Amino acid sequence: MTALIMILFAVLLCLAVPVGLAVAITALLPSLLTDSFTVSGVFILRSMVGGLNQTTLLAIPLFVLSGIIMAKGGISKKLFDVFAYFIGKRTAGIPCAVVITCLFFGAISGSAPATVAAVGSMTIPIMLEMGYDKKFAVALVAVSGGLGVIIPPSIPFILYAQASESSVSDLFKAGVVPGIMIAIILMGYAFYYCKRHGEDKAAIAKLVDELHKQSFGKVFMQSIWALLTPVIILGCIYSGVTSPTEAACISVFYALIISLLVYRTLKIQDLPNVLTEAVRTFAPILFILAASVAFSRILTLMNIPQSISSWITNGFTSKVAVLLVINLILLVVGMILDTTPAILILTPILLPVAAAFGVDPVQFGIIMVVNLAIGFVTPPIGVNLFVASSLTDVPVMEIARKAMPMIILFFIALLLVTFIPQISLCLIA
């Protein structure tokens, strides 16, 4: 039965059946094949509905909506301008400003594809106008967009908290240092690339001079409301004033106020389209979540997590070897499976293995999300690659090839996060 379930799941994915539907079908299969199975199909359906009955999960649609409002309101342009104002004329200043913009926008949207779409649609044309190589510009945005799921607030962290019963606030705190570290590493690569290939200093100076003509005060005041967004969201959570779900609600109202009333880049008549896009974005996530809850329970009833755990612990006796195997599994899964089902299906399987070797559940959540962030920029399912390609018409594989040095650096950062727990846990009391 176990082999049949796993084979069916793999076949459905190969046939391009939507992931949520494939998970739901696989979860229902045992009860349909035999009446003697522990639970009935009705129980599975109830598990799917009950799996969404969690207050914490309300943060997902709210953060999605907030991120879309910010993207439609042109917040990424405000962020980029202030960073370009300060570092634009330095070597690799513009590419570094792009990375920092992705970091800040990720702290607003909590989504990697949303970060690529919002930041890339604005910064890639600017970088091309300044003479940067098109493939480099697109690859930089695609990889930097992965920061959107590492820097808090992060939708994958909320999903992991749901699957592992960890604290969302602790996960958000744990993601700060790894996110900043990876951003610094990417900026280091951008500096090396620009030193080696050169930059059009005249074109860069023209843009930065235009910003300087507005004076620092004007640029700063135009950007301050965008810069305050992650401060307000994370400040409310870390100070204990609000829960992550309440902070997500605040972020929606804040996004509406600054987009409609302060910047006036969004109009009332635009809101129906914004709401429609938000529903189209988070509805599949919630359906996958519901199906994955049922699927996880089926796996548990069939002792699949215990079997895999025994196989790993019996085959590998050292903590280093086990963590390397887990990372390899997550990297491969990240290449072929979307983040949501990967987290919800693999967490119950791999977390007990890691915990048996003394890995903190919060640190393991960071390891898992960083792994899957790499999956955003690796074929064949790398979502960031497809989003970046749709913005520029650069083929996905060409973006992936240009991004390979940055992916390797991302992997090095993953190893640091894996084997140095303090990187993830230093901010947790």
SETI-57399 format. One record per residue (C-alpha): residue in one letter; z, x, y; residue number from 1. Coordinates in nm, 2 decimals, padded with zeros to 4 digits. Layout:
REM residues N
+--------+--------+--------+--------+-----+
: residu :      z :      x :      y : num :
+--------+--------+--------+--------+-----+
:      a :      Z :      X :      Y : NUM :
...
+--------+--------+--------+--------+-----+
END
This chain:
REM residues 429
+--------+--------+--------+--------+-----+
: residu :      z :      x :      y : num :
+--------+--------+--------+--------+-----+
:      m :  00.00 :  00.00 :  00.00 :   1 :
:      t :  00.09 :  00.28 :  00.24 :   2 :
:      a : -00.23 :  00.46 :  00.19 :   3 :
:      l : -00.43 :  00.14 :  00.23 :   4 :
:      i : -00.26 :  00.06 :  00.56 :   5 :
:      m : -00.33 :  00.41 :  00.71 :   6 :
:      i : -00.69 :  00.41 :  00.59 :   7 :
:      l : -00.75 :  00.06 :  00.74 :   8 :
:      f : -00.60 :  00.17 :  01.07 :   9 :
:      a : -00.83 :  00.48 :  01.08 :  10 :
:      v : -01.13 :  00.28 :  00.98 :  11 :
:      l : -01.07 :  00.02 :  01.26 :  12 :
:      l : -01.03 :  00.30 :  01.52 :  13 :
:      c : -01.36 :  00.46 :  01.39 :  14 :
:      l : -01.53 :  00.12 :  01.43 :  15 :
:      a : -01.42 :  00.12 :  01.79 :  16 :
:      v : -01.20 : -00.19 :  01.74 :  17 :
:      p : -00.97 : -00.21 :  02.05 :  18 :
:      v : -00.65 : -00.02 :  01.98 :  19 :
:      g : -00.42 : -00.31 :  02.03 :  20 :
:      l : -00.62 : -00.53 :  01.80 :  21 :
:      a : -00.64 : -00.26 :  01.53 :  22 :
:      v : -00.26 : -00.21 :  01.55 :  23 :
:      a : -00.20 : -00.59 :  01.52 :  24 :
:      i : -00.43 : -00.63 :  01.22 :  25 :
:      t : -00.27 : -00.33 :  01.04 :  26 :
:      a :  00.08 : -00.47 :  01.11 :  27 :
:      l : -00.02 : -00.81 :  00.96 :  28 :
:      l : -00.20 : -00.67 :  00.66 :  29 :
:      p :  00.10 : -00.62 :  00.41 :  30 :
:      s :  00.22 : -00.98 :  00.46 :  31 :
:      l : -00.13 : -01.11 :  00.40 :  32 :
:      l : -00.20 : -00.90 :  00.09 :  33 :
:      t :  00.12 : -00.99 : -00.10 :  34 :
:      d :  00.38 : -01.27 : -00.08 :  35 :
:      s :  00.64 : -01.03 : -00.21 :  36 :
:      f :  00.64 : -00.82 :  00.10 :  37 :
:      t :  00.98 : -00.80 :  00.28 :  38 :
:      v :  00.87 : -00.99 :  00.59 :  39 :
:      s :  00.62 : -01.27 :  00.66 :  40 :
:      g :  00.34 : -01.28 :  00.90 :  41 :
:      v :  00.54 : -01.52 :  01.12 :  42 :
:      f :  00.81 : -01.26 :  01.15 :  43 :
:      i :  00.55 : -01.00 :  01.26 :  44 :
:      l :  00.42 : -01.23 :  01.53 :  45 :
:      r :  00.78 : -01.30 :  01.65 :  46 :
:      s :  00.84 : -00.93 :  01.66 :  47 :
:      m :  00.53 : -00.89 :  01.88 :  48 :
:      v :  00.66 : -01.15 :  02.13 :  49 :
:      g :  01.02 : -01.03 :  02.11 :  50 :
:      g :  00.91 : -00.67 :  02.17 :  51 :
:      l :  00.81 : -00.76 :  02.53 :  52 :
:      n :  01.14 : -00.94 :  02.60 :  53 :
:      q :  01.28 : -00.63 :  02.78 :  54 :
:      t :  01.37 : -00.62 :  03.15 :  55 :
:      t :  01.28 : -00.25 :  03.15 :  56 :
:      l :  00.92 : -00.32 :  03.06 :  57 :
:      l :  00.88 : -00.52 :  03.38 :  58 :
:      a :  00.85 : -00.18 :  03.56 :  59 :
:      i :  00.51 : -00.12 :  03.39 :  60 :
:      p :  00.31 : -00.40 :  03.56 :  61 :
:      l :  00.50 : -00.35 :  03.88 :  62 :
:      f :  00.43 :  00.03 :  03.90 :  63 :
:      v :  00.06 : -00.04 :  03.81 :  64 :
:      l :  00.03 : -00.30 :  04.09 :  65 :
:      s :  00.20 : -00.06 :  04.34 :  66 :
:      g : -00.04 :  00.22 :  04.24 :  67 :
:      i : -00.34 :  00.00 :  04.28 :  68 :
:      i : -00.23 : -00.13 :  04.62 :  69 :
:      m : -00.17 :  00.24 :  04.73 :  70 :
:      a : -00.52 :  00.34 :  04.60 :  71 :
:      k : -00.70 :  00.05 :  04.77 :  72 :
:      g : -00.50 :  00.12 :  05.09 :  73 :
:      g : -00.63 :  00.48 :  05.11 :  74 :
:      i : -00.29 :  00.64 :  05.07 :  75 :
:      s : -00.43 :  00.94 :  04.89 :  76 :
:      k : -00.63 :  01.03 :  05.21 :  77 :
:      k : -00.31 :  01.03 :  05.42 :  78 :
:      l : -00.14 :  01.26 :  05.17 :  79 :
:      f : -00.43 :  01.50 :  05.15 :  80 :
:      d : -00.46 :  01.53 :  05.53 :  81 :
:      v : -00.11 :  01.65 :  05.58 :  82 :
:      f : -00.13 :  01.91 :  05.30 :  83 :
:      a : -00.47 :  02.03 :  05.42 :  84 :
:      y : -00.33 :  02.06 :  05.77 :  85 :
:      f : -00.06 :  02.31 :  05.65 :  86 :
:      i : -00.24 :  02.52 :  05.39 :  87 :
:      g : -00.61 :  02.43 :  05.43 :  88 :
:      k : -00.72 :  02.77 :  05.58 :  89 :
:      r : -00.53 :  02.98 :  05.32 :  90 :
:      t : -00.71 :  03.11 :  05.01 :  91 :
:      a : -00.76 :  02.82 :  04.77 :  92 :
:      g : -00.58 :  02.60 :  05.03 :  93 :
:      i : -00.80 :  02.30 :  04.98 :  94 :
:      p : -00.79 :  02.30 :  04.60 :  95 :
:      c : -00.41 :  02.35 :  04.62 :  96 :
:      a : -00.39 :  02.05 :  04.86 :  97 :
:      v : -00.58 :  01.85 :  04.59 :  98 :
:      v : -00.33 :  01.95 :  04.33 :  99 :
:      i : -00.03 :  01.86 :  04.55 : 100 :
:      t : -00.20 :  01.53 :  04.64 : 101 :
:      c : -00.23 :  01.45 :  04.27 : 102 :
:      l :  00.14 :  01.54 :  04.23 : 103 :
:      f :  00.25 :  01.31 :  04.51 : 104 :
:      f :  00.01 :  01.02 :  04.41 : 105 :
:      g :  00.13 :  01.05 :  04.05 : 106 :
:      a :  00.48 :  00.99 :  04.19 : 107 :
:      i :  00.35 :  00.67 :  04.34 : 108 :
:      s :  00.12 :  00.53 :  04.06 : 109 :
:      g :  00.28 :  00.67 :  03.74 : 110 :
:      s : -00.07 :  00.67 :  03.58 : 111 :
:      a : -00.30 :  00.97 :  03.52 : 112 :
:      p : -00.64 :  00.77 :  03.53 : 113 :
:      a : -00.53 :  00.60 :  03.85 : 114 :
:      t : -00.44 :  00.93 :  04.01 : 115 :
:      v : -00.78 :  01.08 :  03.92 : 116 :
:      a : -00.96 :  00.77 :  04.05 : 117 :
:      a : -00.77 :  00.75 :  04.38 : 118 :
:      v : -00.75 :  01.12 :  04.46 : 119 :
:      g : -01.09 :  01.22 :  04.31 : 120 :
:      s : -01.29 :  00.95 :  04.49 : 121 :
:      m : -01.17 :  01.10 :  04.82 : 122 :
:      t : -01.13 :  01.47 :  04.76 : 123 :
:      i : -01.43 :  01.56 :  04.54 : 124 :
:      p : -01.68 :  01.47 :  04.82 : 125 :
:      i : -01.47 :  01.68 :  05.06 : 126 :
:      m : -01.47 :  01.98 :  04.83 : 127 :
:      l : -01.84 :  01.95 :  04.77 : 128 :
:      e : -01.90 :  01.94 :  05.15 : 129 :
:      m : -01.71 :  02.26 :  05.18 : 130 :
:      g : -01.93 :  02.44 :  04.92 : 131 :
:      y : -01.70 :  02.43 :  04.62 : 132 :
:      d : -01.87 :  02.42 :  04.28 : 133 :
:      k : -01.91 :  02.06 :  04.17 : 134 :
:      k : -01.79 :  02.11 :  03.82 : 135 :
:      f : -01.49 :  02.30 :  03.93 : 136 :
:      a : -01.39 :  02.03 :  04.18 : 137 :
:      v : -01.43 :  01.76 :  03.92 : 138 :
:      a : -01.24 :  01.95 :  03.65 : 139 :
:      l : -00.96 :  02.03 :  03.89 : 140 :
:      v : -00.90 :  01.67 :  03.98 : 141 :
:      a : -00.93 :  01.56 :  03.61 : 142 :
:      v : -00.67 :  01.81 :  03.50 : 143 :
:      s : -00.44 :  01.76 :  03.80 : 144 :
:      g : -00.45 :  01.39 :  03.74 : 145 :
:      g : -00.25 :  01.46 :  03.42 : 146 :
:      l :  00.05 :  01.52 :  03.65 : 147 :
:      g :  00.05 :  01.14 :  03.71 : 148 :
:      v :  00.22 :  01.09 :  03.37 : 149 :
:      i :  00.46 :  01.38 :  03.39 : 150 :
:      i :  00.60 :  01.35 :  03.74 : 151 :
:      p :  00.82 :  01.04 :  03.77 : 152 :
:      p :  00.79 :  00.74 :  03.79 : 153 :
:      s :  00.58 :  00.76 :  03.48 : 154 :
:      i :  00.46 :  00.47 :  03.27 : 155 :
:      p :  00.46 :  00.68 :  02.94 : 156 :
:      f :  00.83 :  00.76 :  03.01 : 157 :
:      i :  00.91 :  00.39 :  03.02 : 158 :
:      l :  00.73 :  00.34 :  02.70 : 159 :
:      y :  00.90 :  00.63 :  02.53 : 160 :
:      a :  01.24 :  00.50 :  02.65 : 161 :
:      q :  01.16 :  00.17 :  02.49 : 162 :
:      a :  01.06 :  00.33 :  02.16 : 163 :
:      s :  01.35 :  00.58 :  02.15 : 164 :
:      e :  01.63 :  00.39 :  02.33 : 165 :
:      s :  01.66 :  00.67 :  02.58 : 166 :
:      s :  01.75 :  00.63 :  02.94 : 167 :
:      v :  01.46 :  00.58 :  03.17 : 168 :
:      s :  01.64 :  00.74 :  03.46 : 169 :
:      d :  01.72 :  01.05 :  03.26 : 170 :
:      l :  01.35 :  01.08 :  03.16 : 171 :
:      f :  01.25 :  01.05 :  03.52 : 172 :
:      k :  01.49 :  01.33 :  03.62 : 173 :
:      a :  01.37 :  01.54 :  03.33 : 174 :
:      g :  01.00 :  01.51 :  03.43 : 175 :
:      v :  01.05 :  01.65 :  03.78 : 176 :
:      v :  01.08 :  02.03 :  03.70 : 177 :
:      p :  00.80 :  02.03 :  03.44 : 178 :
:      g :  00.57 :  01.84 :  03.67 : 179 :
:      i :  00.63 :  02.08 :  03.96 : 180 :
:      m :  00.60 :  02.38 :  03.73 : 181 :
:      i :  00.26 :  02.26 :  03.59 : 182 :
:      a :  00.14 :  02.19 :  03.95 : 183 :
:      i :  00.23 :  02.55 :  04.05 : 184 :
:      i :  00.05 :  02.69 :  03.74 : 185 :
:      l : -00.27 :  02.49 :  03.83 : 186 :
:      m : -00.25 :  02.61 :  04.19 : 187 :
:      g : -00.22 :  02.96 :  04.06 : 188 :
:      y : -00.54 :  02.92 :  03.87 : 189 :
:      a : -00.71 :  02.77 :  04.18 : 190 :
:      f : -00.61 :  03.07 :  04.38 : 191 :
:      y : -00.75 :  03.30 :  04.11 : 192 :
:      y : -01.08 :  03.10 :  04.09 : 193 :
:      c : -01.13 :  03.11 :  04.46 : 194 :
:      k : -01.05 :  03.48 :  04.49 : 195 :
:      r : -01.31 :  03.55 :  04.22 : 196 :
:      h : -01.59 :  03.31 :  04.33 : 197 :
:      g : -01.52 :  03.30 :  04.70 : 198 :
:      e : -01.50 :  03.01 :  04.95 : 199 :
:      d : -01.70 :  02.89 :  05.25 : 200 :
:      k : -01.44 :  02.97 :  05.51 : 201 :
:      a : -01.66 :  02.83 :  05.80 : 202 :
:      a : -01.69 :  02.48 :  05.63 : 203 :
:      i : -01.31 :  02.48 :  05.55 : 204 :
:      a : -01.22 :  02.58 :  05.90 : 205 :
:      k : -01.43 :  02.30 :  06.04 : 206 :
:      l : -01.24 :  02.04 :  05.85 : 207 :
:      v : -00.90 :  02.19 :  05.91 : 208 :
:      d : -00.98 :  02.23 :  06.28 : 209 :
:      e : -01.06 :  01.86 :  06.30 : 210 :
:      l : -00.71 :  01.79 :  06.17 : 211 :
:      h : -00.55 :  02.03 :  06.41 : 212 :
:      k : -00.72 :  01.87 :  06.70 : 213 :
:      q : -00.52 :  01.56 :  06.62 : 214 :
:      s : -00.19 :  01.76 :  06.66 : 215 :
:      f :  00.07 :  01.80 :  06.40 : 216 :
:      g :  00.27 :  01.50 :  06.53 : 217 :
:      k : -00.02 :  01.26 :  06.49 : 218 :
:      v : -00.11 :  01.38 :  06.14 : 219 :
:      f :  00.25 :  01.38 :  06.03 : 220 :
:      m :  00.32 :  01.03 :  06.16 : 221 :
:      q :  00.00 :  00.90 :  05.99 : 222 :
:      s :  00.12 :  01.05 :  05.66 : 223 :
:      i :  00.49 :  01.00 :  05.68 : 224 :
:      w :  00.49 :  00.65 :  05.53 : 225 :
:      a :  00.29 :  00.78 :  05.23 : 226 :
:      l :  00.51 :  01.08 :  05.19 : 227 :
:      l :  00.82 :  00.86 :  05.19 : 228 :
:      t :  00.69 :  00.65 :  04.90 : 229 :
:      p :  00.81 :  00.87 :  04.61 : 230 :
:      v :  01.13 :  00.96 :  04.81 : 231 :
:      i :  01.22 :  00.59 :  04.84 : 232 :
:      i :  01.13 :  00.51 :  04.48 : 233 :
:      l :  01.30 :  00.80 :  04.31 : 234 :
:      g :  01.59 :  00.81 :  04.56 : 235 :
:      c :  01.68 :  00.45 :  04.47 : 236 :
:      i :  01.68 :  00.54 :  04.10 : 237 :
:      y :  01.86 :  00.87 :  04.11 : 238 :
:      s :  02.12 :  00.75 :  04.35 : 239 :
:      g :  02.21 :  00.46 :  04.12 : 240 :
:      v :  02.13 :  00.20 :  04.39 : 241 :
:      t :  01.86 :  00.04 :  04.17 : 242 :
:      s :  01.74 :  00.04 :  03.82 : 243 :
:      p :  01.38 :  00.17 :  03.75 : 244 :
:      t :  01.26 : -00.20 :  03.73 : 245 :
:      e :  01.42 : -00.29 :  04.06 : 246 :
:      a :  01.27 :  00.03 :  04.22 : 247 :
:      a :  00.93 : -00.07 :  04.09 : 248 :
:      c :  00.97 : -00.40 :  04.26 : 249 :
:      i :  01.06 : -00.23 :  04.58 : 250 :
:      s :  00.76 :  00.00 :  04.55 : 251 :
:      v :  00.53 : -00.31 :  04.54 : 252 :
:      f :  00.67 : -00.45 :  04.86 : 253 :
:      y :  00.67 : -00.11 :  05.03 : 254 :
:      a :  00.30 : -00.06 :  04.93 : 255 :
:      l :  00.21 : -00.40 :  05.07 : 256 :
:      i :  00.39 : -00.34 :  05.40 : 257 :
:      i :  00.24 :  00.00 :  05.47 : 258 :
:      s : -00.11 : -00.09 :  05.35 : 259 :
:      l : -00.12 : -00.43 :  05.53 : 260 :
:      l :  00.09 : -00.38 :  05.84 : 261 :
:      v :  00.13 :  00.00 :  05.91 : 262 :
:      y : -00.20 :  00.16 :  05.81 : 263 :
:      r : -00.39 : -00.17 :  05.80 : 264 :
:      t : -00.63 : -00.03 :  05.54 : 265 :
:      l : -00.59 : -00.34 :  05.33 : 266 :
:      k : -00.65 : -00.71 :  05.42 : 267 :
:      i : -00.49 : -01.03 :  05.30 : 268 :
:      q : -00.83 : -01.13 :  05.15 : 269 :
:      d : -00.83 : -00.81 :  04.94 : 270 :
:      l : -00.52 : -00.91 :  04.75 : 271 :
:      p : -00.68 : -01.14 :  04.49 : 272 :
:      n : -00.91 : -00.85 :  04.38 : 273 :
:      v : -00.61 : -00.61 :  04.38 : 274 :
:      l : -00.41 : -00.86 :  04.16 : 275 :
:      t : -00.70 : -00.91 :  03.93 : 276 :
:      e : -00.75 : -00.54 :  03.88 : 277 :
:      a : -00.38 : -00.50 :  03.82 : 278 :
:      v : -00.38 : -00.76 :  03.55 : 279 :
:      r : -00.69 : -00.61 :  03.38 : 280 :
:      t : -00.50 : -00.27 :  03.38 : 281 :
:      f : -00.16 : -00.37 :  03.25 : 282 :
:      a : -00.25 : -00.66 :  03.02 : 283 :
:      p : -00.40 : -00.43 :  02.75 : 284 :
:      i : -00.10 : -00.20 :  02.78 : 285 :
:      l :  00.14 : -00.49 :  02.72 : 286 :
:      f : -00.06 : -00.62 :  02.42 : 287 :
:      i : -00.07 : -00.27 :  02.27 : 288 :
:      l :  00.31 : -00.25 :  02.33 : 289 :
:      a :  00.37 : -00.58 :  02.15 : 290 :
:      a :  00.15 : -00.49 :  01.85 : 291 :
:      s :  00.31 : -00.14 :  01.83 : 292 :
:      v :  00.66 : -00.29 :  01.81 : 293 :
:      a :  00.55 : -00.49 :  01.51 : 294 :
:      f :  00.36 : -00.20 :  01.36 : 295 :
:      s :  00.67 :  00.03 :  01.40 : 296 :
:      r :  00.88 : -00.22 :  01.21 : 297 :
:      i :  00.63 : -00.23 :  00.93 : 298 :
:      l :  00.63 :  00.15 :  00.91 : 299 :
:      t :  01.01 :  00.15 :  00.90 : 300 :
:      l :  01.02 : -00.11 :  00.62 : 301 :
:      m :  00.77 :  00.09 :  00.42 : 302 :
:      n :  00.98 :  00.41 :  00.47 : 303 :
:      i :  00.68 :  00.59 :  00.62 : 304 :
:      p :  00.88 :  00.77 :  00.90 : 305 :
:      q :  01.13 :  00.89 :  00.64 : 306 :
:      s :  00.85 :  01.01 :  00.41 : 307 :
:      i :  00.68 :  01.21 :  00.69 : 308 :
:      s :  01.01 :  01.34 :  00.81 : 309 :
:      s :  01.09 :  01.46 :  00.46 : 310 :
:      w :  00.75 :  01.62 :  00.43 : 311 :
:      i :  00.79 :  01.82 :  00.75 : 312 :
:      t :  01.15 :  01.92 :  00.69 : 313 :
:      n :  01.09 :  02.03 :  00.33 : 314 :
:      g :  00.77 :  02.22 :  00.42 : 315 :
:      f :  00.91 :  02.39 :  00.73 : 316 :
:      t :  01.26 :  02.52 :  00.76 : 317 :
:      s :  01.27 :  02.68 :  01.10 : 318 :
:      k :  01.30 :  02.49 :  01.43 : 319 :
:      v :  01.02 :  02.69 :  01.58 : 320 :
:      a :  00.78 :  02.60 :  01.30 : 321 :
:      v :  00.87 :  02.24 :  01.31 : 322 :
:      l :  00.82 :  02.21 :  01.69 : 323 :
:      l :  00.48 :  02.39 :  01.65 : 324 :
:      v :  00.38 :  02.14 :  01.38 : 325 :
:      i :  00.49 :  01.84 :  01.59 : 326 :
:      n :  00.30 :  01.98 :  01.89 : 327 :
:      l : -00.01 :  02.02 :  01.68 : 328 :
:      i :  00.02 :  01.66 :  01.55 : 329 :
:      l :  00.07 :  01.53 :  01.91 : 330 :
:      l : -00.23 :  01.74 :  02.05 : 331 :
:      v : -00.46 :  01.60 :  01.78 : 332 :
:      v : -00.34 :  01.25 :  01.82 : 333 :
:      g : -00.37 :  01.28 :  02.20 : 334 :
:      m : -00.74 :  01.37 :  02.15 : 335 :
:      i : -00.82 :  01.05 :  01.96 : 336 :
:      l : -00.57 :  00.79 :  02.06 : 337 :
:      d : -00.46 :  00.65 :  02.39 : 338 :
:      t : -00.11 :  00.73 :  02.53 : 339 :
:      t :  00.05 :  00.39 :  02.48 : 340 :
:      p : -00.01 :  00.34 :  02.11 : 341 :
:      a :  00.05 :  00.72 :  02.05 : 342 :
:      i :  00.40 :  00.70 :  02.20 : 343 :
:      l :  00.50 :  00.37 :  02.04 : 344 :
:      i :  00.38 :  00.46 :  01.69 : 345 :
:      l :  00.47 :  00.83 :  01.67 : 346 :
:      t :  00.81 :  00.82 :  01.84 : 347 :
:      p :  00.99 :  00.65 :  01.55 : 348 :
:      i :  00.82 :  00.90 :  01.31 : 349 :
:      l :  00.86 :  01.23 :  01.49 : 350 :
:      l :  01.18 :  01.19 :  01.70 : 351 :
:      p :  01.41 :  01.19 :  01.39 : 352 :
:      v :  01.25 :  01.51 :  01.27 : 353 :
:      a :  01.30 :  01.68 :  01.61 : 354 :
:      a :  01.66 :  01.54 :  01.64 : 355 :
:      a :  01.74 :  01.69 :  01.29 : 356 :
:      f :  01.67 :  02.03 :  01.44 : 357 :
:      g :  01.88 :  01.98 :  01.74 : 358 :
:      v :  01.61 :  01.87 :  02.00 : 359 :
:      d :  01.75 :  01.64 :  02.27 : 360 :
:      p :  01.57 :  01.30 :  02.27 : 361 :
:      v :  01.51 :  01.34 :  02.64 : 362 :
:      q :  01.35 :  01.68 :  02.60 : 363 :
:      f :  01.14 :  01.55 :  02.31 : 364 :
:      g :  01.01 :  01.27 :  02.54 : 365 :
:      i :  00.89 :  01.54 :  02.79 : 366 :
:      i :  00.73 :  01.73 :  02.51 : 367 :
:      m :  00.55 :  01.42 :  02.39 : 368 :
:      v :  00.43 :  01.32 :  02.73 : 369 :
:      v :  00.31 :  01.67 :  02.82 : 370 :
:      n :  00.12 :  01.68 :  02.49 : 371 :
:      l : -00.05 :  01.35 :  02.56 : 372 :
:      a : -00.12 :  01.45 :  02.92 : 373 :
:      i : -00.33 :  01.73 :  02.77 : 374 :
:      g : -00.50 :  01.46 :  02.56 : 375 :
:      f : -00.62 :  01.30 :  02.89 : 376 :
:      v : -00.85 :  01.59 :  02.95 : 377 :
:      t : -00.97 :  01.67 :  02.59 : 378 :
:      p : -01.26 :  01.50 :  02.42 : 379 :
:      p : -01.34 :  01.27 :  02.26 : 380 :
:      i : -01.11 :  01.01 :  02.42 : 381 :
:      g : -00.99 :  01.21 :  02.73 : 382 :
:      v : -00.96 :  00.92 :  02.97 : 383 :
:      n : -00.94 :  01.14 :  03.28 : 384 :
:      l : -01.27 :  01.31 :  03.19 : 385 :
:      f : -01.44 :  00.97 :  03.17 : 386 :
:      v : -01.29 :  00.86 :  03.50 : 387 :
:      a : -01.39 :  01.18 :  03.67 : 388 :
:      s : -01.74 :  01.16 :  03.52 : 389 :
:      s : -01.79 :  00.80 :  03.65 : 390 :
:      l : -01.70 :  00.92 :  04.00 : 391 :
:      t : -01.96 :  01.21 :  04.00 : 392 :
:      d : -02.21 :  01.16 :  03.72 : 393 :
:      v : -02.11 :  01.50 :  03.57 : 394 :
:      p : -02.13 :  01.48 :  03.19 : 395 :
:      v : -01.79 :  01.46 :  03.02 : 396 :
:      m : -01.85 :  01.77 :  02.80 : 397 :
:      e : -01.94 :  01.98 :  03.11 : 398 :
:      i : -01.62 :  01.88 :  03.28 : 399 :
:      a : -01.42 :  01.96 :  02.97 : 400 :
:      r : -01.58 :  02.31 :  02.94 : 401 :
:      k : -01.51 :  02.38 :  03.31 : 402 :
:      a : -01.15 :  02.26 :  03.26 : 403 :
:      m : -01.08 :  02.47 :  02.95 : 404 :
:      p : -00.90 :  02.75 :  03.14 : 405 :
:      m : -00.67 :  02.49 :  03.30 : 406 :
:      i : -00.62 :  02.32 :  02.97 : 407 :
:      i : -00.51 :  02.65 :  02.82 : 408 :
:      l : -00.26 :  02.70 :  03.11 : 409 :
:      f : -00.14 :  02.34 :  03.05 : 410 :
:      f : -00.08 :  02.43 :  02.68 : 411 :
:      i :  00.12 :  02.74 :  02.79 : 412 :
:      a :  00.33 :  02.52 :  03.01 : 413 :
:      l :  00.38 :  02.29 :  02.70 : 414 :
:      l :  00.52 :  02.58 :  02.50 : 415 :
:      l :  00.76 :  02.67 :  02.78 : 416 :
:      v :  00.88 :  02.31 :  02.79 : 417 :
:      t :  00.91 :  02.30 :  02.41 : 418 :
:      f :  01.11 :  02.62 :  02.37 : 419 :
:      i :  01.31 :  02.63 :  02.69 : 420 :
:      p :  01.51 :  02.30 :  02.70 : 421 :
:      q :  01.66 :  02.38 :  03.04 : 422 :
:      i :  01.33 :  02.32 :  03.21 : 423 :
:      s :  01.35 :  01.95 :  03.12 : 424 :
:      l :  01.73 :  01.91 :  03.11 : 425 :
:      c :  01.85 :  02.11 :  03.42 : 426 :
:      l :  01.86 :  01.80 :  03.65 : 427 :
:      i :  02.05 :  01.58 :  03.40 : 428 :
:      a :  02.42 :  01.59 :  03.45 : 429 :
+--------+--------+--------+--------+-----+
END
